[in-house]
Each structure stands twice: as C-alpha cells, then as structure tokens.
C-alpha cells in the first residue's frame, strides 16, 4: 500500500494533476498511424526503416574485411534462385544477400582483395561446377564480391563461359 501511495504521489507531481486513477488528458487529438507517417529514427542512415546499418566485419566465406559499407535488409529469392536486394538504398552491401550466396558462391566470395584478372572468371566457373550455383546466380555473387573487395575488373559477369 505504501509503494502504491508513493507511485501515485510521484505520478501526480509528474503530471501536475491530482490523483492516479485518471489518465492525463491529451493536449490534442491522438495521431492515427498512416502509411505516410514518418518512421521512427533508426541507427541506419538508409531511408528505409527495413534497412539497418551493420558494422564492418569479415563476412564468411571471405578472409579479408570489406572495403564496402554493410547493411541488413530482408531479401527475397526469385524463381531463378537470385536473391535481392544485393545492396541497400544507401549503396551498402546487404549482408543477408552475401550470406545467401555464400552457400553456393563460396569460390568467388572468398577470392580476396587482389585477384589476378582471370581469377574471378575461374572462381565463378568453380562455383558453377562444384557448388551448385547457376550462371545467373554467379553474376550476382560477382557483383557482391566486386563491391565487398573493391574490384574494378571490366568484364561482364553475365557473359562468363565455363569449359
């Protein structure tokens, strides 16, 4: 009973109103949530509340830290086996997409910071031959790896042909 009395007294002081049994009156109409309402602030610099910034860290199967910023956004897997989005609106690499491709594209994703000009194509063919990746999936895995490591190769990953 004494604790309830203290709470009631503190609540009364805080609200500058008498009694605890009646909630304070609103100063204005209560806003109704709508789809156009501003999202609550989040730790992400991204404009979407579904995206969250992630600290830079080594993402398996890589052995090197990324040069790219990282984020987390829910992915969707299409009928062709590709996951999207690969990148968040901020341009950061989506760690959930990286993780998805890590299971089938470990050769390209673990290639490292300084591969020779022919190594990405060889790694992509290795993933297709031994890890179950499809060519369309491997092109996206290449895009992730290129962003993660900061590669600037000039070939088109959708046109890689494997022996």
Secondary structure, 3 states (H helix, E strand, C coil): CHHHHHHHHHHHHHHCCCCCCCCCCCCCCCCCCCCCCCCCCCCCCCCCCCEEEECCCCCCCCCCCCCCCEEEECCEECCCCCEECCECCCCCEEHHHHHHHHCCCHHHHCCCCCCCCCHHHHHHHHHHHHCCCCHHHHHHHHHHHHHHHCCCCCCCHHHCCCC
